[in-house]
Amino acid sequence: MADDGDPDSEAMIEAGRILFAGACDFVMGAAREDQLPSTDLAEVAFAGRSNVGKSSLINALTGRKALARTSNTPGRTREVNFFELGGKLMIADLPGYGYARASKSSIANWTDLVERYLKGRRPLRRVCLLIDARHGLKDSDRAAMKLMDAAAVVYQIVLTKSDKMKDGPRARLIGKIQAELAKHTAAHPEICATSAVKGTGIAELRAELALLALEEKFSQSTI
């Protein structure tokens, strides 16, 4: 994305604001691959460890308080939940991973569902991989990155709860993660630092996702 102050950047931030200010409707929850809804829209998935703040971030992006359910109980979501944004973008909320008390069968089911989703989902344009800024990358995050590398699905690191860190430590964390991302074939190079509470990075992430929706629309119009 262009630097702040650039007309293109400002235009995309406005496009993102308009997109996420529109209607956003729950489509369905899918617990199996054969339940995944068909769509011609560009699709963006949100993935991350249990309690990383996925629901809070989705709610902040859409400007709603309870579009995606938030819970203090890790591992609660067992399905891929789909939301349609103004007939222009599909959002997929993936089940959280890395919950230590999850049963082996639950972990196996999550891995199977998400792996099938990643490998077979044609409309999927990007996965936002959420990382708690206070903790950085965990082994379970690296396993998810490896899974997306194998599926050749572009993923972008989105730091959550970044307001909990001071500027210096946050900058060092971003530099460390960027160095690690250079070793991954499917990783998007830009890291987005966000705070669902203070609104940090929300406008910029909206702009990134709006651009994917516009690119999909342009691609379909040229077919």
C-alpha positions in Angstrom: 0.0 0.0 0.0 1.2 3.5 -0.7 2.6 5.6 2.1 0.4 7.7 4.4 -0.5 11.0 2.7 -0.4 9.5 -0.8 -3.6 10.1 -2.7 -3.9 6.4 -3.6 -3.5 5.4 0.1 -6.1 7.9 1.1 -8.5 6.7 -1.6 -8.1 3.1 -0.4 -8.6 4.0 3.2 -11.9 5.7 2.2 -12.8 2.7 0.1 -12.2 0.4 3.1 -14.3 2.6 5.3 -17.2 2.5 2.9 -17.0 -1.2 2.4 -16.9 -2.1 6.1 -19.6 0.5 6.9 -22.1 -1.4 4.7 -24.2 -4.4 5.5 -22.5 -7.4 6.9 -24.6 -10.6 7.3 -23.9 -13.9 8.8 -24.1 -16.6 6.1 -23.5 -19.9 7.9 -21.2 -22.0 10.0 -19.5 -24.9 8.3 -18.2 -27.9 10.4 -17.3 -30.0 7.3 -15.8 -29.4 3.9 -19.1 -30.2 2.1 -20.9 -27.5 4.1 -18.6 -24.7 2.8 -20.8 -22.1 1.0 -20.2 -21.4 -2.7 -19.4 -17.8 -3.6 -18.1 -15.6 -6.5 -16.8 -13.0 -4.0 -13.2 -12.6 -3.0 -12.8 -14.3 0.4 -10.6 -13.3 3.4 -10.1 -15.7 6.3 -9.1 -14.8 9.9 -7.0 -17.4 11.7 -5.1 -17.4 15.0 -4.6 -19.0 18.4 -7.5 -19.3 20.7 -8.2 -16.0 22.5 -5.9 -14.0 20.1 -8.7 -11.5 19.5 -10.2 -12.7 16.2 -13.8 -11.9 17.1 -12.8 -8.5 18.6 -10.9 -7.6 15.5 -13.7 -8.6 13.1 -16.2 -6.6 15.2 -13.8 -3.6 15.1 -13.4 -3.8 11.3 -17.1 -4.0 10.7 -18.0 -1.4 13.4 -20.3 -3.8 15.2 -20.2 -5.0 18.8 -21.3 -8.5 18.4 -21.1 -9.6 14.8 -18.6 -12.2 15.7 -19.0 -13.7 19.2 -16.3 -13.1 21.7 -15.6 -15.5 24.5 -13.3 -16.0 27.4 -13.5 -19.7 26.8 -10.6 -20.7 24.5 -11.4 -23.2 21.7 -15.1 -22.4 21.8 -15.6 -22.0 18.0 -15.7 -25.3 16.2 -16.9 -24.1 12.8 -15.8 -21.9 10.0 -18.2 -18.9 10.3 -18.9 -17.0 7.1 -20.1 -13.4 6.8 -20.9 -11.5 3.6 -19.8 -7.9 3.4 -22.1 -5.7 1.2 -22.1 -8.3 -1.6 -18.4 -7.5 -2.2 -16.3 -9.6 0.2 -16.7 -12.8 2.1 -15.2 -13.1 5.5 -14.4 -16.5 7.0 -13.7 -16.8 10.8 -11.7 -19.9 11.3 -11.7 -21.9 14.6 -8.9 -20.9 17.0 -5.9 -23.3 17.4 -3.3 -23.9 20.1 -5.7 -24.4 23.0 -3.7 -26.6 25.4 -6.8 -28.3 26.9 -8.3 -29.2 23.6 -8.6 -33.0 23.0 -6.5 -34.7 20.5 -9.6 -35.5 18.4 -10.6 -31.8 18.5 -7.1 -30.8 17.3 -7.3 -33.4 14.6 -10.7 -32.3 13.4 -9.6 -28.6 13.3 -6.5 -29.5 11.4 -8.4 -31.6 8.9 -11.2 -29.0 8.3 -8.8 -26.1 8.0 -6.4 -28.0 5.8 -9.2 -29.0 3.4 -10.5 -25.4 3.5 -7.1 -23.9 2.6 -6.3 -26.3 -0.2 -9.7 -26.4 -1.9 -11.1 -22.9 -1.4 -10.9 -21.2 -4.8 -12.3 -17.7 -3.8 -9.8 -17.4 -0.9 -7.5 -14.5 -1.5 -5.8 -14.1 1.8 -5.6 -15.3 5.3 -5.1 -12.8 8.1 -3.0 -14.7 10.6 -3.5 -13.0 14.0 -0.7 -12.9 16.5 -0.9 -11.5 20.0 1.7 -8.7 20.0 2.5 -9.4 23.7 3.6 -13.0 22.9 4.9 -13.0 19.3 5.0 -16.1 17.2 4.4 -19.4 18.9 5.1 -22.9 17.7 1.4 -23.4 16.8 1.5 -20.2 14.7 4.5 -21.6 12.8 2.7 -24.8 12.2 -0.2 -22.8 10.7 2.2 -20.9 8.6 3.7 -24.1 7.3 0.2 -25.4 6.5 -0.5 -22.3 4.4 2.9 -22.4 2.7 2.0 -26.0 1.6 -1.4 -24.9 0.4 0.1 -21.9 -1.4 -2.3 -19.5 0.3 -1.2 -15.9 0.8 -1.3 -15.0 4.5 -0.6 -11.7 6.3 0.5 -11.3 9.9 -1.9 -9.1 11.8 -0.7 -8.2 15.3 -3.6 -7.8 17.8 -3.5 -6.0 21.2 -0.6 -3.9 19.9 -1.7 -1.1 22.3 -0.4 -3.3 25.1 3.2 -2.7 23.9 5.4 0.4 23.8 6.7 1.6 20.4 10.2 0.3 20.8 9.4 -3.3 21.7 6.7 -3.4 19.1 9.0 -2.2 16.4 11.6 -4.8 17.4 8.9 -7.5 17.3 7.8 -6.5 13.9 11.4 -6.6 12.6 11.9 -10.0 14.1 8.8 -11.4 12.6 9.6 -9.9 9.2 13.0 -11.6 9.2 11.2 -14.9 9.9 8.6 -14.3 7.2 11.3 -14.0 4.6 11.8 -17.7 4.8 8.1 -18.5 4.0 7.0 -18.7 0.4 3.3 -17.7 0.9 3.8 -14.9 3.5 2.8 -11.3 2.7 5.7 -9.1 3.5 3.7 -6.3 5.3 2.7 -6.7 8.9 -0.3 -4.8 10.2 -0.3 -3.8 13.9 -3.8 -3.4 15.3 -5.8 -2.7 18.4 -9.5 -3.5 18.5 -9.8 -1.3 21.6 -8.1 1.9 20.4 -8.7 1.4 16.7 -5.0 1.3 15.8 -4.4 -0.1 12.3 -8.1 -0.8 11.7 -8.5 1.7 8.8 -5.3 0.4 7.2 -6.4 -3.2 7.4 -9.8 -2.3 6.0 -8.0 -0.7 3.0 -5.9 -3.8 2.4 -9.0 -6.0 2.3 -11.0 -3.5 0.2 -8.2 -3.7 -2.4 -8.6 -7.5 -2.6 -12.4 -7.0 -3.2 -11.7 -4.5 -6.0 -9.1 -6.7 -7.6 -11.5 -9.6 -7.7 -14.2 -7.4 -9.2 -11.8 -6.1 -11.9 -10.6 -9.7 -12.6 -14.2 -10.9 -13.1 -15.0 -7.9 -15.4 -12.2 -8.8 -17.7 -13.1 -12.5 -18.1 
